[in-house]
Amino acid sequence: MSFYIFDFGPASSKLQEYADINGKIPEAGDDWEDFNWPHNLARSFADKDNGPQLWQEFIQEANRKINRAMQVLEDLKEESPLQ
């Protein structure tokens, strides 16, 4: 499963570097081939020697950023005067 950058509203800027051209952000279990990456990033992920490790590191960092962005959204929701 993946997220879209617009799912994160005001926290989306923290995730931009992990989104593909269409705004999809990968999660653990996703394959890099299922995303529309810029050519240089796709080439890095496709590399037979370093690509799999690079993809796993990318996913791990994206997941950390997703969790932080979700916390930011939750904090904003709690601070909202509309509650």
Residue pairs with C-beta under 8 A, 6 or more apart in sequence:
1 27
1 29
1 30
2 24
2 25
2 26
2 27
2 30
2 34
2 35
3 15
3 24
3 25
3 27
3 66
4 19
4 23
4 24
4 25
5 12
5 15
5 16
5 19
5 23
5 24
5 25
6 12
6 23
8 14
8 15
8 69
8 70
8 73
9 73
10 72
10 73
10 76
11 68
11 69
11 70
11 72
11 73
11 76
12 69
14 65
14 68
14 69
14 72
15 25
15 62
15 65
15 66
15 69
18 25
18 26
18 58
18 61
18 62
18 65
18 66
19 25
20 26
20 35
20 36
20 37
21 36
21 37
21 38
22 35
22 36
24 35
24 36
25 62
25 66
26 32
26 34
26 35
26 58
26 59
26 62
27 59
27 62
27 63
27 66
28 59
28 60
28 63
30 59
32 42
32 45
32 46
32 51
32 55
32 58
37 45
44 50
44 51
44 54
45 51
45 54
45 55
45 58
47 54
77 83
